[in-house]
């Protein structure tokens, strides 16, 4: 999904099919975005995506695990319906598995996110 973040659209990857979250009282998904790698700027090197790994990826990019968020599905659907959020091509399975696997190894994953993944067996 392309979601406006910090003045431009960033690719956000939907990690799971919707699951019910009692804390939010609704179905939710986990999203994580990617950002271009810039020399001299911090980048979590757990999962670096190369140009061509996805149609949207034009430069070496890192998966920003520290900014992963749990979002209500209805809010995302509303954003799509109002053209504030745009859907995009999915990643190929091998790239998706690398991205998902990074949640198990990245030092930047928040405890809340790790707990969500474990609770829902994702």
C-alpha positions in Angstrom: 0.0 0.0 0.0 1.2 3.5 -0.7 0.5 5.6 2.4 1.4 9.3 2.7 4.1 9.6 5.3 6.3 12.6 5.9 5.3 14.5 2.8 5.5 11.6 0.3 4.0 8.2 -0.4 5.9 5.3 1.2 5.4 1.7 0.4 3.8 -0.1 3.4 3.8 -3.9 3.4 0.8 -5.7 4.8 2.4 -8.6 6.8 -0.7 -10.6 7.7 -4.3 -11.4 6.8 -6.7 -9.6 9.1 -7.0 -10.9 12.6 -9.3 -9.9 15.4 -7.7 -7.7 18.0 -9.8 -7.4 21.2 -7.8 -4.3 22.3 -8.9 -2.5 19.1 -12.3 -4.3 18.9 -11.8 -4.9 15.2 -9.9 -6.7 12.6 -6.3 -5.5 12.2 -3.2 -6.0 10.1 0.5 -5.3 10.8 2.1 -2.8 8.4 5.8 -2.0 7.9 7.2 0.6 5.6 10.5 0.8 3.7 12.8 3.7 3.2 15.8 4.4 0.9 19.2 3.8 2.3 21.3 7.0 2.5 25.0 7.1 3.2 25.7 8.3 6.8 22.1 7.8 7.9 20.9 5.0 10.2 19.4 2.0 8.5 18.5 -1.3 10.1 20.4 -3.7 7.8 18.3 -6.7 8.8 16.5 -6.7 5.5 17.8 -4.6 2.6 15.7 -4.6 -0.6 17.5 -4.1 -3.9 16.1 -2.2 -6.9 13.8 -4.5 -8.8 12.8 -6.6 -5.7 9.4 -4.8 -6.1 8.2 -2.5 -8.8 8.2 0.4 -6.3 11.8 -0.2 -5.1 14.1 2.0 -7.2 17.0 2.3 -4.7 18.5 0.1 -2.0 15.9 0.3 0.7 15.6 -0.9 4.3 12.6 -2.3 6.1 11.8 0.1 8.9 10.9 -2.4 11.6 11.0 0.2 14.3 8.0 2.0 12.7 5.8 -1.2 12.2 2.2 -0.5 13.2 -1.0 -2.4 13.9 -3.8 -0.8 11.9 -7.5 -1.4 11.8 -8.6 -2.9 8.5 -11.7 -0.6 8.3 -9.4 2.5 8.5 -7.3 1.2 5.7 -10.3 0.4 3.6 -11.7 4.0 4.2 -8.3 5.4 3.2 -8.4 3.4 -0.1 -12.0 4.4 -0.8 -11.1 8.1 -0.3 -8.0 7.8 -2.5 -5.7 8.7 0.5 -4.2 5.3 0.4 -3.4 3.4 -2.8 -3.0 -0.4 -3.1 0.1 -1.7 -4.8 1.5 -5.0 -6.1 2.4 -7.6 -3.6 6.0 -8.8 -3.0 7.0 -12.1 -4.4 6.8 -14.9 -1.8 10.6 -15.1 -1.3 10.9 -11.4 -0.7 7.9 -11.4 1.6 9.4 -14.2 3.7 12.7 -12.3 4.0 10.7 -9.2 5.2 8.6 -11.3 7.6 11.7 -13.1 8.9 13.3 -9.8 9.8 10.7 -9.3 12.6 12.3 -12.3 14.3 15.8 -10.9 14.1 15.8 -7.1 13.9 16.9 -5.3 17.0 14.4 -2.5 16.2 11.2 -4.5 16.5 9.1 -3.1 19.4 8.0 -5.4 22.1 4.3 -4.7 21.3 4.8 -5.8 17.7 6.7 -9.0 18.7 4.0 -9.8 21.1 1.3 -9.3 18.4 3.1 -11.6 16.0 3.4 -14.3 18.7 -0.2 -14.0 20.0 -1.5 -14.5 16.5 1.0 -17.1 15.5 2.2 -15.0 12.6 
